[in-house]
């Protein structure tokens, strides 16, 4: 029992402190130009710093080397922020930047590093692609992860 407890403690201390993670699977494999994906994250901490990631899994037949997104964030008090972001999916020779699996590639794309949520409550993230091609084929899943920042900016914090 002691060894099971010890192993569980070691695994838990090595993993990220994820406070929110949700994925949407695209059964058809096509992200329609009109479709938006909504993620509702309940945030209860206004003290620690967090990283927000866009999780993406694409089929290896994905046709472009980048991905343009509009990401809208609505705070619990109703304030809206809209960002336009671009992520490179491959280099100029077509080499995947993500983690390759059999016929797909997984990405954990950093959206907002080291942010402080100013209020507690439900934050709503809405993702929409804005690619010129219109409907975007070969998308397997899309998600958002919010996790505690691994690095401290407080010089008195010696936990790292």
C-alpha positions as CSV (number, residue, x, y, z in Angstrom):
1,X,0.0,0.0,0.0
2,X,2.9,2.4,0.8
3,X,4.4,1.8,-2.7
4,X,1.1,2.4,-4.4
5,X,0.7,5.7,-2.4
6,X,4.3,6.7,-3.2
7,X,3.8,6.0,-7.0
8,X,0.6,7.9,-7.1
9,X,2.2,10.9,-5.3
10,X,5.2,10.9,-7.8
11,X,2.9,10.7,-10.8
12,X,0.7,13.5,-9.5
13,X,3.6,15.8,-8.6
14,X,5.1,15.4,-12.1
15,X,1.9,16.2,-14.0
16,X,0.6,19.6,-15.0
17,X,-1.9,21.3,-12.7
18,X,-4.7,21.5,-15.2
19,X,-7.8,23.4,-14.0
20,X,-9.8,23.1,-17.2
21,X,-9.6,20.9,-20.2
22,X,-12.3,20.2,-22.8
23,X,-12.2,18.8,-26.3
24,X,-14.7,18.8,-29.2
25,X,-14.4,15.9,-31.6
26,X,-15.3,16.7,-35.2
27,X,-17.0,13.5,-36.4
28,X,-17.1,14.7,-40.0
29,X,-13.5,15.8,-39.9
30,X,-14.5,19.2,-41.4
31,X,-14.5,22.5,-39.5
32,X,-17.3,24.5,-41.3
33,X,-16.4,28.2,-41.8
34,X,-19.7,29.0,-40.0
35,X,-19.0,26.8,-36.9
36,X,-17.8,28.2,-33.6
37,X,-16.7,26.0,-30.7
38,X,-17.6,27.2,-27.2
39,X,-15.7,26.3,-24.0
40,X,-17.0,27.3,-20.5
41,X,-14.2,27.3,-18.0
42,X,-15.1,27.9,-14.3
43,X,-12.1,29.8,-12.8
44,X,-11.9,30.1,-9.0
45,X,-8.4,31.5,-8.5
46,X,-7.4,35.2,-9.0
47,X,-3.9,34.8,-7.5
48,X,-1.9,32.2,-9.5
49,X,-0.7,32.6,-13.1
50,X,-2.1,30.4,-15.8
51,X,-1.3,29.3,-19.4
52,X,-4.1,28.8,-21.9
53,X,-3.5,26.3,-24.7
54,X,-5.4,25.5,-27.9
55,X,-5.4,21.8,-28.4
56,X,-5.7,20.6,-31.9
57,X,-5.5,17.2,-33.6
58,X,-5.4,17.1,-37.4
59,X,-5.2,14.4,-40.0
60,X,-1.9,14.3,-41.9
61,X,-3.7,15.3,-45.1
62,X,-4.2,18.8,-43.7
63,X,-3.6,21.1,-46.6
64,X,-2.0,24.3,-45.2
65,X,1.0,25.1,-43.2
66,X,-0.8,27.5,-40.8
67,X,-4.1,28.0,-39.0
68,X,-5.8,31.4,-38.4
69,X,-8.2,31.6,-35.5
70,X,-10.5,34.2,-33.9
71,X,-10.6,33.6,-30.2
72,X,-13.2,35.5,-28.2
73,X,-13.0,35.5,-24.4
74,X,-15.9,36.6,-22.2
75,X,-15.3,37.2,-18.5
76,X,-17.8,36.5,-15.8
77,X,-18.8,40.2,-15.7
78,X,-19.4,40.2,-19.5
79,X,-16.3,41.9,-20.8
80,X,-15.2,40.6,-24.2
81,X,-11.8,40.3,-25.7
82,X,-11.3,39.1,-29.3
83,X,-7.9,38.0,-30.6
84,X,-6.8,37.0,-34.1
85,X,-4.0,34.4,-33.9
86,X,-2.0,32.4,-36.4
87,X,-0.2,29.2,-35.7
88,X,2.3,27.5,-37.9
89,X,1.4,23.8,-38.4
90,X,4.5,22.8,-40.5
91,X,7.7,24.4,-41.5
92,X,8.3,25.6,-45.1
93,X,9.3,22.0,-46.2
94,X,6.1,20.4,-44.7
95,X,7.7,19.0,-41.5
96,X,5.0,18.8,-38.8
97,X,5.7,20.9,-35.7
98,X,3.2,18.8,-33.6
99,X,3.4,15.3,-32.0
100,X,2.9,12.8,-34.7
101,X,0.8,9.7,-34.2
102,X,-0.1,7.2,-36.9
103,X,-2.2,9.3,-39.3
104,X,-2.6,12.4,-37.2
105,X,-0.7,15.2,-35.6
106,X,-1.4,16.6,-32.1
107,X,-0.7,20.2,-31.1
108,X,-0.7,22.1,-27.8
109,X,-0.6,25.6,-29.1
110,X,0.1,28.3,-26.5
111,X,-2.5,31.0,-26.7
112,X,-2.0,33.1,-23.5
113,X,1.0,32.6,-21.3
114,X,1.3,33.6,-17.7
115,X,-2.1,35.3,-17.3
116,X,-3.9,36.3,-14.2
117,X,-7.7,35.9,-14.2
118,X,-9.0,39.2,-12.7
119,X,-12.3,37.7,-11.4
120,X,-13.7,34.3,-10.4
121,X,-16.5,32.7,-12.3
122,X,-17.2,31.3,-15.8
123,X,-15.0,32.4,-18.6
124,X,-16.4,31.6,-22.1
125,X,-13.9,30.9,-24.9
126,X,-15.2,30.8,-28.4
127,X,-13.0,29.5,-31.3
128,X,-13.7,30.2,-34.9
129,X,-11.3,29.5,-37.8
130,X,-10.8,32.3,-40.4
131,X,-9.0,30.4,-43.2
132,X,-9.5,31.7,-46.7
133,X,-10.3,28.2,-48.0
134,X,-13.7,28.2,-46.3
135,X,-14.5,24.9,-44.7
136,X,-11.4,23.3,-43.2
137,X,-11.0,19.6,-43.8
138,X,-8.9,17.0,-41.8
139,X,-9.6,18.4,-38.3
140,X,-10.1,15.6,-35.8
141,X,-10.6,17.6,-32.6
142,X,-10.2,21.0,-31.0
143,X,-10.0,22.0,-27.4
144,X,-8.8,24.3,-24.7
145,X,-6.6,23.6,-21.7
146,X,-6.0,26.0,-18.8
147,X,-3.1,25.0,-16.5
148,X,-1.1,26.7,-13.8
149,X,2.1,28.3,-15.2
150,X,5.1,26.1,-14.4
151,X,7.5,29.0,-13.8
152,X,7.1,31.5,-11.0
153,X,7.8,35.2,-11.5
154,X,8.0,35.7,-7.7
155,X,11.7,35.8,-6.7
156,X,10.8,34.7,-3.2
157,X,9.1,31.5,-4.5
158,X,11.7,28.7,-4.3
159,X,9.4,25.8,-5.1
160,X,10.9,25.2,-8.5
